[in-house]
Amino acid sequence: MNKYARFGLMILTSTVIMYFMMFVNVNEYDHVQISQTRIYMAVMMGVIMAIIMMGFMWKMYDNKKLNTAILVLSVVLAIGS
């Protein structure tokens, strides 16, 4: 598998898990609803994690232009969410 595809799958999987983890503190099942705020928060956590991971693993990924594009997209999504 391509390194970048694996990176994307890591971020996507973590973001989905973080979204569902936000429901851990719900007292009643009736309170579980799709929430834009929770989606924004999960996206924000995912893109911040992408920025941190890319920062620590920059040298593992050879395509510097793609690395920069991932960082720029992550920052734009963080600001947008």
Rosetta blueprint (number, residue, H / E / L):
1 M L
2 N L
3 K H
4 Y H
5 A H
6 R H
7 F H
8 G H
9 L H
10 M H
11 I H
12 L H
13 T H
14 S H
15 T H
16 V H
17 I H
18 M H
19 Y H
20 F H
21 M H
22 M L
23 F L
24 V L
25 N L
26 V L
27 N L
28 E L
29 Y H
30 D H
31 H H
32 V L
33 Q L
34 I L
35 S L
36 Q H
37 T H
38 R H
39 I H
40 Y H
41 M H
42 A H
43 V H
44 M H
45 M H
46 G H
47 V H
48 I H
49 M H
50 A H
51 I H
52 I H
53 M H
54 M H
55 G H
56 F H
57 M L
58 W H
59 K H
60 M H
61 Y L
62 D L
63 N L
64 K H
65 K H
66 L H
67 N H
68 T H
69 A H
70 I H
71 L H
72 V H
73 L H
74 S H
75 V H
76 V H
77 L H
78 A H
79 I H
80 G H
81 S L
